């Protein structure tokens, strides 16, 4: 059975005759009669009773007419939805974000703008570490992700910078009072530092390790480990050690922490929205267009 046959059948019912429907459809009457006969053969039921002038519906024909109209209406709705999705005006977008950064202005702006422009779209935001997000993007489990410390040599993804942060020293308030003024990391010799497992973000870990080593703070001196920055900041707040964290946590971190911008700690913490380099998803392109002050990151060598 073809949708064309159902449209022909509805036209015959509306016109009340095969001849009238043939004129409306601009096809030959014998060809239309053959289509109706083929439809009856397909369904194994008599659909039309031929009258001296026109046709009448059988019980089976009445049942088919009702269902055919519903089916064709659903088909038109389906075609419309597919068309919207093909133009990036419908569908669901899966966006990852590093823990603690769901407040990013660029993310909120882009989601709100996309919702206004394309009301039939939805955005699902999932929190996850950068390494997990990059893998999920490559496996098509995320459409894009907001990550930090992406390798510039990874040609499978591309991205745009959405936020620029700087790293600062975070200390428990009691420790800051006890130690007094802190100028360099070397002033913290003997203090515990909270870091994270290297496999969670190798490039980030190595950058911090180099800075600590330059301050004569050995890796073996590191204290409790945590998987993400919000947890690290929470452990600092609990008095378990110092940490090097993004400066934005001055506004978004818990109480009980003193932040210091100190000499020798010249390390950026830039966040990018990244996606598969081969992606042609119109919904994702529409989302990226909504990012405020979007600019391409230069490739590093």
N, C-alpha and C positions, 0 to 999 in steps of 0.2 A: 504494500500500500504506500502511495506517495502523497505528500502534502498537497501536491498539485491536483490530485484526484479529489481530495476533500474540498478544495476550493471550487473545483468544477461542480461538485455535488451541491454545495451551498448555493452556487450561482443558479443551478437548475431549479432548486427549491424556491429561491427568491423570484426568479422569472416565471415560475409556474409551467415552464415548458423547456424542452431541449433546444427548440429552435430559437426561443427568446434568449436563452443563456448563451447560445452560440454567437448571437449578434453582439451581446455585451462583452463576451470574452474574445471576440474577433478570431474565432476558429471555425472550421467547417463543421456543420451539423453532424455528418456521419462520423467524424473523428471524435466528437463529444459523445455521441451515442456509444461508440466502442469503449470509451473510457468509463462510462457508467456501467456497461456490461462487465468490464474487467473488474470494477469495484465490487459488483454483486458476486462475481465468481470468487474473488479474494475472500469476501466475508461469508460466503455460503448462504446468502439470504437475499430475498427479493426486496429491493429498496424502493422502487418506483412502479406504479401502475400506470401504463400508457392509456390515456383517454383520447376520445376523438379530438379534443382540443387541449393539449397540454398533458401534464402528469399529476398524479396524486401520490402522497407518501404512504407507504405501508407502515405497520407498527415498527418494524425493524428500521425503516427509513427515518421515522420520527426519532427513534433512539439515537441513530447515527447523527442526525442533524444537530441534536443537542450537544453530543459529545464532540462533534467536529468543530463547532463554534468555540467550545472551551479549549480544545486542543490548539486551534489556530490562534486564539487570543494569547494562550501561553507561549506559543512560538514567537509571536510578535514581541511579547515582553522579554523573552529570552534574547531575541535579536537586538533589542534595545539595550539590554544589560551588557551583552557582549560588546556592542558598539561603544558604550560608555567606558568599559574596561580597556578596550583597545586604544581609547583616547586618553587614558589615565584619569578618568572621571569616576571610576568605581573600583572597588576592591579593597583589600586589606594590606597594609604595609607593616612589616616587622622591623622595628628599629631597636638596636642594642645601645646601651649607654654604660660607661664605667660606673661602678657603685659610687654614690655620693654626688653625682652630677646631673641628676634628673631635673634640677632647677635651672639648667643652662638657659639663658634668654633665647639663644638661637633655636634651641629645640622647641621651646614653647611657642615661639613666634611662628616657626614653620608649620607646626601641627595646627595651630589656630588658623593660619592663612590657608592651608590646604583644605581644612574643613569648610571655610567660607566659600572657597572657589569650587570645591567638589564635595557637596554634602553627602554623596553616596559612598564616600571613602571612610575607612577606619584606620587608625594607627595603633599598633600594639607595641608598647615600649617594654623591653626586657633588660634587666640589670645583669651585667656580667663583666668579668675581667677582659682586658684587651686581647689576650692570647685566645681565649675562648671565642670572643666575638669574631676575630679574624678567621678562625677555622669555620665558624658557623656561616659567615658570609660566603666563604668559598664553597661550602657544602650546600648552599641555597637554603639554609635554615633561617638565616636573617637576610633581609633585603639590603640593609646597611647597618653600620654601627659607629658609635662615637667612641673612639679609642685614643690612647696615648702611646707614645714611644713606638710608632710603627716604623719598621725597617724601610728605608728609602729604596732598598734593592728588591723589594717585593713587587714584581710587575703584575701580579694577579689582581691587585686592587689599586684603586686610585681614590683621591679624596680632596676635601677642602677643609681648611682650618676654620673651626667654629668658636674656639676660645683660646686665649693665651693666658697662662698662669706662670708664676714663679715659685720656686721652692724656698721654703723658710724652715728655720729651726723651731720645733715645738717642744716645750718642756712642761712638766708638771709645775703648778704654781709654787708648791712648797720647795721644790728643787731650785727654782729661779730665785726665790728669796734667800735660800741658803748659800747659793753660789755668788750672788751679786752680779755685777756687770759681766756680760759675755761678749767678747769681740770676735773670736774665731772658734772654730770647732775644736782646736787644740786646747781651749780652756775647759773642755768637757772630758778631758782624759780621765779614765776611770769610771765614767758614767755608762750605764747600759743604754744601748740603742735598739729600737724596735724596727725591724725590717720585714721582709716577706720572702717566701721561698723563691729562689732564682727562676725556677721553671714557670712561675706565673707571669713574669715579664723580664726576660733576660737582659734586654738593653737597658731598661730602667734600673734594674738591680746593679748591673755593672757600672753604670754612671754614678750611682750612689756609693758603691764600693770604692771607686777611684777617689772620690772626694774624701771619704772617711780615711782611706789609706794615706792620702796626702796630709791629713791632720794627725797622723800617727795613731789612729784609732783602728786597731786590728779587727778583722771580721770576727775573730773568735770572741771579741768583747761584746758582740751583739747579744741582746737579750731575747725576750719573747718574740716569736714570729707571728705574723697575721697575714691573711690572704688579701686584704684590700685596705685602701686608705681610711674609710670610715672606721673600720675595726682598729687600725693602728692608732688613729686619733683617740678613739675611746680608751685604749690601753694607756696612752699617755695621760689622759684625763684621770685614769685610775691610779696614776703614780708609779707605773711599772717601768718607766724609762723615757728617753728622749726619742725623737724621730725627725726626719726631714720630710716635710709634707708641703702640698701646694698652699700658697698664701690665701686662696679663697676660703680655706677652712677657718680663717679668722672670723668670717661672717657666718659660716655654716657649720662650725664645729661645736662641740659641747663646752661647758664651763670647766674651770679648773686647769686651763692651759695658758701658758704665756708663749707668745710667738716673737721670734727675733729674726731680723734680717741681719746676717753677720757676714764678715769679710770671707772671701774665698768660696762662698756658696752662690756661684753664678750659674744656675741651672734652670732651664725653662721646662715647663710642663704644658705643652701645647696639646690641644684636643682636636682631632679631625673627625669629620663624618666620612667614612670610607665605604666603598661598594665594589663589586666585581668590575674589573676593567672592561669585561665583555658584555656588561649588562645593557640592554636596550629597553628596559622596563619603563613605559610612559608614566606610570604612577610615581615611580622613584624619581624620574626626571622632574616631574611636577613638584615633588617635595623639595628637591635640591634647589629648584628655582625660587622657592619661598625663603631660603636661608638669607638673613639680612647680611649685607656687606660681604657677600660671598667673594672669595678670591682663591685662585689656584695656588697650591703650595709649590714652590720651585723644587724640581728634582735635585737631589744631592748626589755628588759623585765621590 
